[in-house]
Each structure stands twice: as C-alpha cells, then as structure tokens.
Amino acid sequence: MPRLPELTPEIADPAIRKLMQAEERILGTVLNPTKLMGYCPPIAQGQSALGAGIDKAGNIEAELRYLVYTFVAGRNGCPF
C-alpha cells in the first residue's frame, strides 16, 4: 500500500488541478507522478516545466525521445 494516496483533481491545489486537466486532455490520463508530486505544487510544476523544456529544446527527435522514455521505464520496472 502506498504511503500517500493518489491525489485527485477534486482535492488538488488549483494549480495542480490545471496541470491534471492538461495531462488528461493531452494524454488521456493523469500520470502517476503528478498524482503523487501534486502534494507539493512547486515540485510538480518544476517537474512539468523540466519535461516541457526537454520537449521544446528539440535536441532529440520525438520518436527517439519516446523510445528512450519507454526504455528507461522498462529498466525501472514500470510496465507499459
């Protein structure tokens, strides 16, 4: 059992609720890290900004970037 329950939009800080709604719209779901890091809005927003910065930098092609994400998740034991 997790030490923290997953954060839901109903009880989330308004800034995190906005982030959750954006993830839901773009990805079709709210990512688990957001549900946990949302308890500390500055950390959740920083993590989101880091991901957006990597995407916007354009140093890695989108197809390769998602292959890297999938590879790293598999190495960490996260199923897809």
N, C-alpha and C positions, 0 to 999 in steps of 0.2 A: 504494500500500500504506500502511495506517495506521501511524503511529509506535508506537502501543500496540495490542497485540492486545485483542480484546474480552474482558472479564472473564467467567469462567464461575462458576456457583454452587459448583462443586467447589473452586475455589481462592480464592474470595472470603472476605473477613473475615466472621465470623459475623453481625455487624450488617447488612452489605450483603447477605449471603445471605438474611436475613429480608426485607429490602426487595425483593430479586429475586423471592422466593416470593410476596410480596403482589402485586407487579405481574403476575406470571404468573397468579395466581388472579383478579385483578380485570380485567386487560386481555387475558389470553390469551397474552401475550408479555412479555419483559423489554425495556424501552425502551433504545435505543442509548445515550442519555446516561448511564443508570445503569451500563451495561457499561463505560463509559469513566471516569465520575466515581467509580466504585466503588473505583478505585485509591487514592482519598483519602476515606475514610469520612466525615470531618466535612463535606466539601463535598457529597458525595452526600446525606447526611442533611439538610443545610441546604437543598439544592435541593428535596428531597422535602417538607420542612416548609413551604417557601415555597409550593409548589403546593397543599398541603393547606390552608394559610391562605387562599389566594385562593378556593378552593372553599368553605370554611366561612364566609367573610365574607359571601357571598350578595349582593354588590353587583352582580353580573352574572348574569342568568338563565342556567341551564345550556345551553340551546340556543344562545344568543348567544355564550357563552363558547367553546363548541366551534367555532362559526363563526369566531371570532377566532383560535383556535388554528390552524385549517385555513388561514385567510388568511395568517397570519404564516409558517407553514411553507411555503406556496407562494411567498411573497415571498423566503424564504430558499433556495428551490430544493430543498426536501425533498418528495419525492413522497408521495402518499397512495394 
